[in-house]
Amino acid sequence: MNRALMMYLLGSVSAAMAASLLFPIAYCLYEGSSEGMFFFVVFLFAAISSAGLIAGGKQHRRQLSVKDAAWFVFLVWFWLSFLGMLPFLASGQLGAAEAVFESVSALTTTGASLLPPDAPYVMQLWRGILAWFGGMCFLMLLVTAMQQTSGCFGLTLAFRKGMSFSAMLKPMAYLSMQMLGVYSGITALSVLLYALSGLSPMDALLAAMLTVSTAGGKDVLDWFGEDGNPWPECTAAFTMLLVCGNLLRYWRTFQRREFGDYYRNPETKVFLATVAFLGTFMTWHLWYSGSYDFSAALRHAFFHVLSFASTTGFATSSIMDWPDSDLFFLFLLAFMGGCMGSPTGGLKVIRFLVLFKLLAIEARRSLHPHMIANVVVGKDSVPAKIAGRILSFFFLYVVALYLFVLVLSLSGIRMSEAVGMAIAGFTSLGSSLGLAGSDVFLSLPAPVKLFACLFLLLARMEIFAFLLIVQICFGKANQKW
């Protein structure tokens, strides 16, 4: 590991985290809240740490190797989780294990919150900032370090024309700024729409951060209701639809003015067709089963389809009373997630598309053993290396999910609760839709909470970076032996 490069990169991330702490400090000063002192102390710690790390890594090289990328993806999530939990811990709102879980849940945009209902508003605001920061960090890693560790399992497949990713820091910074620009632009648009829909300025900002980051949080603030103002729901649905797309492709579309080309992308077409089909089917089924009248069925069906597809976790009603077939389709949407290049959780649409095409090819190969066929997405052939990585990732994803269920079930909770919590964690869907309540998380022993944090981080770093770190460490141990 190049320590100078790691120090420089972690120092840069710490500087961004320190800058994000200025907002809750300003809010506390404006409101005269005593919690501002806690945020100020953490700000000083993050700023001093940033200055020390950047100074120590000043003489760093300009290229990120595979090992360096794996270490950075691994370390950055743990470092950010540590910095993020300090305000929760210093305020006394949560214990040590609960504060770590709250920070990890926000940064990974999982959405499960352990904050008490009477927690100060600034703590909810900090959770929203952490979620927005975590979504931004994931997108930046997606086009930089994670390209080195795993190739992102075919991020370039989401583009009709090839796109190259460099191991040099300068091109990585350029792609990161593109992602940040689109991410910030969607956030600004969402804030404006939420404010126009009737939310207060602070609620509009918090709602936008939780929606754009796909963290969710309906269990915290009552923005949506059965008979309430429909415009916040419309804003949330529109924002969720936007963030399900490939943000880097948004940039290229506006840059080249090729707006029609975006919708001709096979991944986009499959995602939109899936949302349209399931939304229409669930509208009919909810109306046919007598759950709602037609207009209410249309409203709730499409909203929850977008909520599960984006793994955001907002809700307009209790879905646990819905027919089981509708719940099954929603859970499948959560596993699918949005398009590659989006901050959503799940496996992503392009991976499912490749997996189904591989299945079709192997079925035909059974009838024609000597057939030679390539997996083609749109007009591009999928390299065998990428297809193999997608298969490996799918297998590792399922294995890790089963291990998560096993660990949770050993803590003494019911199997249904363990499965719900594991699904909520690995798909970044959260608990606000009834998969598992916050009281279940609170009842877990502290070691299980911390172990759950490891699985949440494992899912967000897409497993391969963690496996590379394990391989590197064991390789060094074998050499020493």
N, C-alpha and C positions, 0 to 999 in steps of 0.2 A: 504494500500500500504506500502510495506517495503521500506522506504526512503533510508536507507543505501544501499540496493541492487540496487535501481534505480540510485542513485548517482554513484555507482561503474560502472554499465553498461553504463550509459551515458558518464561517464568519459573515459571509454575505447573507445567508439565510437568517442568521441572528439579527443582522441589521434590519432586515425587512420585518422580522417579528417585533423588534423594538419600535419601529415606526408604527406598526399596527396598535401598539399599546398606547400611543398618544391619543387615540380617539376615545377610549373609555376614560382616560385621565381628564380630557377636556369635558366629557359629559359629566363626570363627577364634580368638577369645578363649577360647571354651570348649574347643576342641581344642588350643590353644597353637600354632596354625599361624602360620608367618611371613608367609603371604600376606595376613594381616590389614592389614599396613602399606600394601600396594598399594591395597586397598579404602578404607582410611581417607583416603589422599591424594586419591583420586577423589571420595570423599564431600565432602571440603572444597572441592574445585573445583566440584562440582555445587551445593553449598549456597551458596557465594559467588556463583556465576553466577546462581543463582535469585534471591538477594537483590538483586543488581544489576539484573537484568532486570525484576523486579517493581517496584523503586523507579523505574527509568527509564520504565516504562509505567503509572505510577500514574494519570495523567490520560488514561485511555483511554475511548473511547466504548463504549456498551453494545450496539451492533448490529454484526453480522458481515456485510459485503457479500460479493458473489460473488468479487471480486478478493481480498479479505482471506481468505476461506475457501480459495481456491486456494493462496495463499501459505502459509497455515498448514498445510494438508495436505502441501504440498511440503516446507516447512522442518522440520516436527516430526519426520518420519522421518529426515532427515539429522542433525538435532541429537541425537536419541535414539541413532542408530547411532554417532555420534561418542562420546557419553558411555559407551555400552555396550562399545565396543571398548577403552577405556582399561585396565580390569583385565587383559584378555587380553594387551595389549601390555606393560604394566608388569611383569607376572609373568614375561615372557620365554618363555611357553609357545608363542607364535605370533609370526610376523613382522608387519609393518605391514599388508600386503595381506591376510594370513590372518586377522588380528584384525578387520579391517573386515568381511570376509566372514562370520566367525563371528557378529559382532554383528548384521549385517543378516539373516543366515539365521535367527537366534533371534527377532529382533523381528518379522520377517515370518512367523513360525511355519512356515518352510520345513522345518526339521529336519535339513538337511545340516550335519554337524559336521566340523571339521578338527582338533579337539583330539586330541592323542595319547592312546592307551589308558592311559598311566601318568600322565596329568594329575591334579593334586590334586582331591579330591572337591569342594572349594569352587568350583573352576572349573566343574564340571558343575552345581553348585547355582546359580551365577551365570547360566549358560546357561538353566537352567530358569526363573529369575526373569525374565530378559529375555524369554523366550518368553511367559510369563504376562502380563508387562507389555505386550508387543506386541499380544497378543490383546485385552487390555482397551482399549488405545489405539485399535485398529481399530474395536471396537464403539462406543466413544464418538464417534469421528469419523463413524461411519456414521449416527448420528442427529443430528449437529450440522453440522460443516463440510461434509461430503460431501453433505448435503442441498442446500446452496447451490451446489456445483460441478456436481452431476450429477442431483440429485433422487434419488440412489441407484437410479435406473432402476426406480422403482416399489416402494419399501419399503412404501408404504401398501397395495399390492396384497395383501400378506401378511395384511391385516386385513379381516375381513368388513365392519366398519364403518369409515368414513373416519377418518383420524387426521391432525391438522395438525401441521406442524413450523414453528417460528418462527425468525426470524433474530436475535432478541434473545438476549442471553447468559443471562438468568435462566431462560427455558424450556429452553434448551439444557442448562444445568447440571442442571435437574430430570430431563430424559431421561437424561442421563449417569449420574446417581445411580441411576436405575432399572436401567440396564444393569449398572452396577458391583455393585448389590445382588444381582442374579440370578447374575452371573458369579462373585462371591465365594461365594454360597450353594452353587452347584454344586461349586466348588472345595473348600469345607469338607466337603460330603457325600462327595466323592471321596476326600479325605484319610482320613476316618473309615473308609470301606469298604476302602481299600487297607491301612490299619493292621489292621483286623479280618481281612483275608485273609492276614496273616502277614508283611507287609513291616515293616521297621524304621521308626520315626517319620520319620527324615530321608528314607528311600527313599519312604515313603508320600507325603510332601509333594512331593518332586521328581516322582514319578510322576503325582500329581494335577495339578501345574502343567503338565507336558508333555502330559497327556491333555486337560485342559480347554482349553488354548490351541491344541490340534491340532498342536503342533510335533512330537510323537513323539520317538523317540530310542532305539529298541530296540538300535541298534548301540552304545549306551553302557553300559547296565545290563541285566543278565540277569534280568528279572522274569518272563519267560514261558519255558516249555520244553515239549518234546514230552511228557515224562512227569512234569512238575513239578506243583506246586500249582495246581489249576485256578481258584482263587478270584481271584487277581490278574487273570486273563484275563476272568473274568466282570465284575469291577469295571471294567476298561478298556472292555469292550463296552457296559456300561450307561452309563458316562460318555460314551462317544463318541456313543451314541444320544441322550443328553440335549443335548449341545452341537450336534448337527445341527439342532435346532429353533430357532425364532425366540425369542431370549431376551427381547425386548421383549414379545412376545405371552405368554410365561410370566408376566410381571409383570401384564399386564392380565387374564389368566385368573384368577390368584390374587386379584387386587384385586377383581374383580367376581364371583368364585365361579362363573364360567361354564366349568366344566371340560369339559362335553360340546361346547361351541362350538369349543374348540381342535382337536379331532379332526375336526370338520366342515369345517375350513379346507381348501380344495382343494390348496394346496401341501403341507400336512402329509399329506393322504391320498395324494397322488402319491408323496411321498418314502417313506412307510411301505410302500406297495404295491410300489414298486421294490425296496426292501430285501428284502421278503418273497419276491417273485418270484425275484430273482436269487440270494438265499440258498438257496431251495429248489431251483432249477435247478442251481446249482453243487454243492450237496450230492449230488444224484442223479448229476451228471456225474463228480464226483471218485470216487464209489463205483463207478459203472459202468465208468470207465476203469481201475480197479484201483489208483488212487493211495492210497486209504485205505479202511479198513473204514467201515461206515455211521456209527458214533458219532463217529469221528475226522473223517470228511468233514463231518458236521453242525457240529462244533465249529470246524474251520478255515474252512469256507465262510462262515458267518455272521460270524465274527470279522473276516475279511479284507474282506468286503463293507462292514461298518461302518468298518473302518480306511480303506478307499479312499474311501468316501462322505464321511467326515469329514475326509479328507486328513490324518490323523494320522500314519500311517506305521508303526504297531506291526506286528509280525509274530510268528506262532507257528511258522512253518516257512518253508522256502525255496520261494517261489512260482514261481521260474524253472523248476522241474521240472514245473509244472502244464501241462495241455493249453492250447494257444494260444487256444482259444475262451474259456476262463475268464479268461485274462489280458486278452483284448480287452475283456470286459465290465467287468473291474476298472478298466481305464484309462478307459473311458467314465464310470464312477462318479466317478473323480477329477476329470474335467472338469465333471461336473454339480455335485459338492459337496453341501452341505446346504441348509437353507432360508435365505431372506433374513433377516438379523438374527442370524445365527450367526457364530462366529469361523472357520468353515471356509473353505477356498479354493475354487477352481473358479468356475463361472459362476452357480451357485445354481439351485435347482429352479424358482422362479417365472419366471425368464427363459427357461428351456427350455420351460416350459408355454406362455408367450406366443408364443415362436417357432413351436412346433408348431401352435398355433391360427392364427397368421398364415399358415402354410403351407397349412393346410386351407382357409382362406377364399380364398386366391389360387387354389387348385386348383378350387374351386367357381366362382370368378369367371371362370375360363377357359371354363366351360360356360355361364355366365349373365353376360355382360359388363355388364349393367345392374344387377346385384344390389348392394344396399346392405347391408353387414354390419359389425357391430362385434365386436371381440375381447372376449369375456366370460370372466372368471375367477371361478368361483363364481356370485355374484349381482351382481358389479360389472363394469361396462364399463371396459375399459382405454382411457384417452385416447390419441389418435393421437400426441401428443407423447411419451408414455412408450413406446409401441410403437416409434416411430422411434429413440428413444435406445437401446432394447435392441438393435435391429438394428445401429445404429452401434457400440455397444459390442462386439457379437459380431464384427463385421468388424475393428475395431481389435485385439481380442484375438487373432484368428487372424493378422493381419499382424505384430503384435509377437512372437508365438510363432515365426513363420517367421524374423524378423530375429534373434531370440535363437539359433535353430538355426544361422543363417548365421554369426554372430559366433563361436560355439563351434567350428563346423567349420573356420573359418579358422585356429584355434589349432593344428591338426594332429591332433586326436583323430578317432576313427572316427565316421562318420555316426550309427551306432546309439547311441553314447555321447552325441553332441551332442543327438540327439532326446530321449534319456532324461533328460539334465540339464535341457533346456528344459522338458519336461513336469513334471519334479520342481519346478522353480523357479516356473513360472507357475501351477501348481495348488496350490502350497504343500504338496506331498506329501512332499518330501524324498527322501533317498537310501537310507533304511534298508530299503526293500523291494526293493533290487536294481536300481532304475532306473539308478543310477549310483553307484559306490562313492566313498568319501572319497579313495581314492588317485588317482582321476581328477581330482577337484577340486584336490588337492595338486599334481598335475603341470602344471596350467595356469599360464601366465605370469602375473605380477602384474597387468599391465594388463587381461588377460582376466578375472581374478578381480574386479577393480574394476568392469569393465563388466558382469559378471554381477550384481553388487550393484545396479547401476542398474536392471536388468530385474526383479530381485526386488522392489525398491521400487516400480517402475512398476506391477507386477501388484497390489501391496497397496493402492496409492492409486487403483486402478481407472482408470488411464490418463487420464481426462478432466481431472483436476486438473493433471497435467503438461502436457497440451495447452493448457490455459488459460494456464499460466505462459509457455509458448512464444509463444502468441498475444499476450500482454501485452507481453513483451519485444520481439518483432518489431514490434508496433504502435508502441512507443516509439521504436524505431530508425527506422522509416519517418517518424515525425513529425519526428525530429531531422534526417533527410535532407532 
